[in-house]
Amino acid sequence: MRATIVDLRYRMRDVLNALDKSQTVTVIYRGKIKATIIPVRSAERPRAQDHAFFGMRADDVTSVEEEMNRLRGGRY
């Protein structure tokens, strides 16, 4: 797909749809090629489960409301 700067501004949904279909998008500015947007392959996308912080508080049994009250604390 070829897209101008105006397309990037006003038709970004079409550009993103092309990337979802694994199409490369060439960006044109004043008639010259300025950039190429290459879609990320699904295997290269990071997963939340692979992050170091995922599950670090799995043994904590406090509710979200209790934890937020603890973090916010009282005024005085």
Residue, then its C-alpha position, 0 to 999 in steps of 0.5 A: m500500500r502507498a500512503t501519503i501524509v494526508d492518508l496517514r492523518y485522515r485515513m489511519r484506519d485504512v493504513l492499520n487495516a493494511l498492516d493487519k493484513s501483513q501488507t507493507v505501507t510505503v509513506i510518500y511525502r511530496g512525491k518521494i518515498k520517506a518511509t516504509i512501515i513493516p507489520v510486526r509478525s504475530a510470533e514477534r509480539p511480546r506476551a504478557q506472560d513472558h514479562a518479568f513482573f507477570g505473576m509476581r504477586a500471585d501469593d497475595v490474597t488481599s482484594v484490590e479495594e484493600e490494596m488501594n486503600r492501603l496505598r492511598g492511606g488516610r489524610y492525617 
